[in-house]
């Protein structure tokens, strides 16, 4: 399962963190459901299948084959890593600063480089504004991005 682009990926350690958060009760499942509902208002994603299907609906893996060669899918693949990081920080704990501090301490993460900044709040703000017109993102995804932006507000400037 590849959540982030190579060469060195923090994917497995992030998945382990999500699993530990679920087991410890710090995973924000309510916010996971809000994100899922924003993408598919009918609420069919994740409700019946429990936490696993909810997380699978939110986190999209990076394709390792040429199945993403059409323009729409290519647009989504281009932004999926940043969306996965934003989702991770938004749901790993009710306080996104907890996930950020963990990622800064994870040597597999690029955020562990001294002086690096994540700028996720700023990125989600820009994506919410220009997502449909300039980035070609679907309208339902913009609703999820707006929720992520609001949740990641404490990370502004970090």
Beta strands, then each sheet from edge to edge (+ up, - down):
end
